[in-house]
Amino acid sequence: MINTICIVAKNNPAAIQAGEGLQSWLAARNIQASLLLNEPEPHYPPLPAETKVIVVFGGDGTLLSAARHYGQDGIPILGVNVGGLGFVTAVNLGKLYPIMERVLQNDYQVEERMQLIGTVIRQGEILCQQSVLNDVVINKGALARIVELKAYIDNEYLTTYRADGLIASTPTGSTAYVLAAGGPIVFPTLQAITLIPICPFMLTNRPLILPDDVVITVVLDERSRDVFLTYDGQVGFSLQPHDIVEIKKAPGVIRLIKSPYKNYFEILRTKLRWGEL
């Protein structure tokens, strides 16, 4: 029986109002519901004990943040789109309460989405490590020169990318930065990692789709300056020459509650405006 739900709302009036509305609706059904605001790193509030379901109000960025902090325990997450474009927050407010009725009756399906974990190693020491639902990105600063990134797959040399950066993405992240960089759309429940250079010097450097069990190792050259690593485009870390970035599949999955009213292909058609004249 579901008797404890956590509501995470983006810190804006529309999302907070929607979250408060759901909180009142749940209270009338004797369901305990905590309302948390999506605060900037590292001030994310702790998840209340005994939480059975997480409902996120906002956009994809809010859900990505909540997934990084709360999704590791396998608690189902329902993403509700309040405002702009949303691929993983696919439920709109008009369908929220019919879906919540089904959730309270345990009548719902989940999709398991893989994550990546990105680790920064400097002189043999781990400096930074974080799991992501979308992507791990190495990117140069606005005025920096092209970076050289020596890439290995399972310790076998792949190539040296000369580019503005490099994206390692989950299938969920294929409709985010990867799509903007000209990469493929990958069905979100597949087990694969997409590796794509950003604005490569050689146009023959194309995206790679790799098995999910590989370890990607990227080594920065000695001339690397003003280079950053970002997790899901939200958490950043400054890199230095000779730093090593290791990227691989993270343990565990993020469990997203599916909308019974809309499938993935309908989401693609709607969000990307396919077929419109």
Phi and psi in degrees as a GROMACS rama.xvg file:
@    title "Ramachandran Plot"
@    xaxis  label "Phi"
@    yaxis  label "Psi"
@TYPE xy
-91.0245  115.024  ILE-2
-127.779  -1.1717  ASN-3
-137.142  120.539  THR-4
-127.157  139.831  ILE-5
-107.11  130.924  CYS-6
-107.732  124.581  ILE-7
-112.626  122.877  VAL-8
-120.114  138.206  ALA-9
-59.8685  146.012  LYS-10
-80.5601  65.957  ASN-11
-142.024  159.92  ASN-12
-58.3157  -41.6509  PRO-13
-65.6201  -43.847  ALA-14
-68.5761  -41.1225  ALA-15
-64.1922  -42.8607  ILE-16
-61.4907  -42.6964  GLN-17
-64.1506  -40.8625  ALA-18
-64.8105  -40.6525  GLY-19
-66.5792  -35.7378  GLU-20
-63.3527  -42.9308  GLY-21
-67.3822  -38.503  LEU-22
-58.8883  -44.2481  GLN-23
-66.0616  -40.6293  SER-24
-61.8524  -41.6488  TRP-25
-70.2705  -38.6806  LEU-26
-61.1848  -36.5999  ALA-27
-65.8572  -15.6946  ALA-28
-108.542  16.8826  ARG-29
59.9326  33.8985  ASN-30
-104.577  125.942  ILE-31
-74.9147  127.698  GLN-32
-136.303  125.017  ALA-33
-100.526  139.509  SER-34
-109.338  117.067  LEU-35
-114.594  142.895  LEU-36
-91.6534  143.342  LEU-37
-76.1001  91.2372  ASN-38
-86.5715  154.749  GLU-39
-63.5216  155.61  PRO-40
-58.9256  144.925  GLU-41
-101.438  32.3013  PRO-42
-98.1696  29.9096  HIS-43
-69.6012  129.261  TYR-44
-70.1838  151.541  PRO-45
-69.2896  151.857  PRO-46
-76.8898  131.753  LEU-47
-59.179  145.45  PRO-48
-63.0372  150.256  ALA-49
69.0357  15.3532  GLU-50
-64.5942  129.739  THR-51
-103.51  -29.2281  LYS-52
-143.436  144.848  VAL-53
-115.779  128.442  ILE-54
-112.418  124.614  VAL-55
-111.984  124.441  VAL-56
-107.234  123.98  PHE-57
156.128  -141.035  GLY-58
-116.707  -167.151  GLY-59
-61.3042  -35.3453  ASP-60
-61.843  -39.962  GLY-61
-64.5581  -41.6587  THR-62
-67.5088  -39.895  LEU-63
-59.7638  -43.1701  LEU-64
-63.7766  -46.3128  SER-65
-63.2419  -38.3398  ALA-66
-64.8533  -39.7276  ALA-67
-62.8112  -37.083  ARG-68
-90.3526  -33.7645  HIS-69
-117.891  -11.8964  TYR-70
-82.0056  -8.42397  GLY-71
-67.5319  -23.8332  GLN-72
-88.0962  4.86987  ASP-73
77.1465  15.7134  GLY-74
-71.9078  128.362  ILE-75
-60.3236  139.666  PRO-76
-120.508  129.851  ILE-77
-108.094  118.263  LEU-78
-95.3405  124.444  GLY-79
-114.882  121.572  VAL-80
-80.3653  119.514  ASN-81
-121.273  94.0457  VAL-82
119.583  -114.292  GLY-83
-82.2312  -157.496  GLY-84
-62.102  135.923  LEU-85
-147.358  124.615  GLY-86
-98.5826  -40.7866  PHE-87
-93.7034  -21.942  VAL-88
-93.8761  74.7622  THR-89
-89.8513  -11.2367  ALA-90
-87.0375  130.954  VAL-91
-96.2299  165.254  ASN-92
-61.7462  -29.6975  LEU-93
-65.0561  -24.5169  GLY-94
-104.775  2.05367  LYS-95
-60.1166  -52.7811  LEU-96
-72.1962  -36.5293  TYR-97
-60.1902  -38.4197  PRO-98
-68.347  -40.0629  ILE-99
-64.1758  -34.9642  MET-100
-58.2863  -41.5231  GLU-101
-71.5692  -37.4075  ARG-102
-60.9483  -43.3819  VAL-103
-64.6753  -22.9038  LEU-104
-95.7913  9.04343  GLN-105
57.955  30.5189  ASN-106
-106.066  73.1188  ASP-107
-153.899  162.376  TYR-108
-115.496  150.848  GLN-109
-120.859  152.081  VAL-110
-107.437  133.972  GLU-111
-94.7634  121.189  GLU-112
-111.114  130.526  ARG-113
-72.4411  157.742  MET-114
-122.484  163.607  GLN-115
-112.23  157.989  LEU-116
-126.026  127.733  ILE-117
-110.577  131.811  GLY-118
-126.103  132.376  THR-119
-101.918  125.191  VAL-120
-119.706  126.681  ILE-121
-128.667  117.102  ARG-122
52.9853  43.5587  GLN-123
81.64  -1.11669  GLY-124
-110.969  133.957  GLU-125
-77.0566  118.762  ILE-126
-100.448  -28.5111  LEU-127
-155.161  138.619  CYS-128
-151.508  133.346  GLN-129
-156.128  140.13  GLN-130
-90.5945  153.846  SER-131
-139.788  151.564  VAL-132
-92.4257  -29.5457  LEU-133
-100.364  -71.1071  ASN-134
-158.955  157.834  ASP-135
-113.833  126.215  VAL-136
-126.907  131.242  VAL-137
-102.399  125.021  ILE-138
-143.106  142.922  ASN-139
-82.8826  157.481  LYS-140
-68.6701  171.701  GLY-141
-59.1171  -36.9455  ALA-142
-106.974  4.63879  LEU-143
-76.1412  154.614  ALA-144
-73.6842  170.71  ARG-145
-55.3187  138.769  ILE-146
-96.9246  152.034  VAL-147
-109.683  122.231  GLU-148
-125.455  114.098  LEU-149
-86.8007  119.822  LYS-150
-111.698  139.243  ALA-151
-128.817  145.015  TYR-152
-117.585  116.288  ILE-153
51.0229  44.7514  ASP-154
69.5775  6.16908  ASN-155
-100.437  130.936  GLU-156
-62.5929  129.547  TYR-157
-97.5455  -65.248  LEU-158
-172.102  171.547  THR-159
-108.467  110.56  THR-160
-78.8769  129.963  TYR-161
-110.089  106.343  ARG-162
-161.164  178.511  ALA-163
-78.0399  -12.507  ASP-164
165.271  -169.531  GLY-165
-148.206  136.265  LEU-166
-114.802  130.375  ILE-167
-113.691  121.674  ALA-168
-129.545  148.042  SER-169
-79.3783  168.783  THR-170
-59.0402  -36.651  PRO-171
-59.1954  -38.8469  THR-172
-77.2538  -2.19914  GLY-173
-68.8097  -17.61  SER-174
-98.7081  14.9977  THR-175
-110.691  -121.234  ALA-176
-59.8705  -37.5666  TYR-177
-58.1529  -44.5167  VAL-178
-62.2652  -42.6283  LEU-179
-65.6009  -28.4092  ALA-180
-87.9259  5.65875  ALA-181
90.9532  17.371  GLY-182
-85.861  176.53  GLY-183
-82.8559  155.308  PRO-184
-87.7591  124.355  ILE-185
-111.902  131.256  VAL-186
-56.176  132.65  PHE-187
-66.8052  -19.9486  PRO-188
-94.5671  0.655695  THR-189
-68.0487  156.924  LEU-190
-106.515  92.1904  GLN-191
-158.6  159.857  ALA-192
-123.396  128.747  ILE-193
-99.3432  131.547  THR-194
-118.839  120.525  LEU-195
-141.276  127.735  ILE-196
-75.0444  150.147  PRO-197
-97.8901  118.521  ILE-198
46.8454  62.4044  CYS-199
-68.6232  149.283  PRO-200
-63.3027  -39.5387  PHE-201
-100.052  120.929  MET-202
-67.2933  -13.4233  LEU-203
-78.6348  -8.83869  THR-204
-75.8241  102.651  ASN-205
-108.144  164.246  ARG-206
-61.383  146.722  PRO-207
-117.927  137.591  LEU-208
-108.709  120.745  ILE-209
-114.899  156.738  LEU-210
-62.0407  155.978  PRO-211
-77.4227  -6.75624  ASP-212
-98.6938  7.86693  ASP-213
-86.3166  160.51  VAL-214
-113.024  122.196  VAL-215
-97.4347  127.779  ILE-216
-120.865  128.118  THR-217
-123.034  128.356  VAL-218
-115.602  126.372  VAL-219
-79.5894  142.353  LEU-220
-79.4246  173.589  ASP-221
-70.7366  -15.8396  GLU-222
-95.7525  3.70208  ARG-223
-66.7461  123.048  SER-224
-136.748  146.875  ARG-225
56.0605  51.0055  ASP-226
-118.574  140.055  VAL-227
-131.453  150.915  PHE-228
-108.003  133.63  LEU-229
-125.736  142.201  THR-230
-105.746  117.802  TYR-231
53.6357  23.6841  ASP-232
67.7715  13.7207  GLY-233
-122.726  -31.5135  GLN-234
-116.892  128.494  VAL-235
-117.705  155.589  GLY-236
-146.794  131.022  PHE-237
-81.0984  128.897  SER-238
-99.1798  157.659  LEU-239
-126.136  163.669  GLN-240
-52.9103  140.413  PRO-241
73.9694  2.11431  HIS-242
-62.3378  149.898  ASP-243
-114.179  130.491  ILE-244
-113.788  119.937  VAL-245
-108.4  130.123  GLU-246
-128.967  129.492  ILE-247
-154.64  172.76  LYS-248
-65.6217  135.888  LYS-249
-85.2308  151.426  ALA-250
-67.8467  149.781  PRO-251
79.5169  169.157  GLY-252
-133.665  161.018  VAL-253
-95.8648  128.979  ILE-254
-103.97  107.057  ARG-255
-100.222  130.901  LEU-256
-73.5859  127.596  ILE-257
-81.8236  145.047  LYS-258
-77.3753  130.345  SER-259
-77.0693  -4.10784  PRO-260
-105.673  -8.70747  TYR-261
-150.467  129.934  LYS-262
-98.1857  174.52  ASN-263
-62.3231  -38.2076  TYR-264
-70.8283  -32.3404  PHE-265
-66.7402  -38.0327  GLU-266
-60.8952  -45.3584  ILE-267
-60.1891  -47.4892  LEU-268
-59.6569  -41.9043  ARG-269
-71.4444  -50.664  THR-270
-70.2845  -37.2452  LYS-271
-95.3702  -0.251127  LEU-272
57.8689  40.5137  ARG-273
-67.6967  140.119  TRP-274
84.916  -5.57231  GLY-275
-77.0752  145.959  GLU-276
